[in-house]
């Protein structure tokens, strides 16, 4: 049991050591860094919301505080899910497809990219910058989408992570 990990934090080094896939190992590093950054971002956002709503009477103010926490969970859980799935697979020594680790690493990278795409879609019109270069038509198309459509790419890739896990298990 010396190789077992102790919770979410221990799953990252365990999955890194246990996997043979360099794609997945690189995602463990990137996913861990992005998770820490997103976690800090949401903690500071919640602190800002609490500071801005002190003295209020609850109701909608309490709901907005809770909303930040829920959105943070919806972002962090898919970031750590590939790592947790692979760590669990190796800890239990489950026989799964050889490409399981690499596929979950790829879906992890896709989720990080989908977060970026979702952020580009949700940029308010007043803060959109002029785009130039090869990707200008893509960015302009993303800017043209309704802001609420920014949740679609991360949700779709989250479903893909689960589908990949189930399919290759």
C-alpha positions, 0 to 999 in steps of 0.5 A: 500500500506504499504506492497508494495515494492519499486523496486528490493531491496525492493522485497527481504524483501517483498518476504521473509515476504510474502512467507510461504515457508521456502525453498523460504525464504532461497533462498531469503537470499542466492540469495541476498548474491550471487547477491551482491557478483556477482555484486561486482565481475562484478563491479571490473572486469569492473573497471579492464578492463577499467583500463587495456584498458585506452589509447586505441582507442575504437573498440574492447576495448569498446566491451570488456567493454560492454561484461562484463556488458552484462554477468553480467546482464545474471548472475544477472537477473536469480538470482533475477528472482525467488524473483521478481516473488514471490514478484509480485505474493504476491503483486497482490494476484494472485491465483497460485499453492500452491507449486509456492514459493517452486518451484521457490526457488528450481529453484533459488538454481539450478541456483546457483548450475549451475553457479558453474558447469559452472565455473568448466567446464570453468576452463582453463586446466592450472588451473585445479587441481587434483581431489580426493574423491567421486565427482572426476569422475564428476569433471574430466568429467566436466573438459573434456568438452569444455570450451564454454559448461560452459554456457549451465547449467546456460542457461538451468536452466534460461529457467527452472525458466521461465518454472516453473513460467509459468507452476505454474502461 
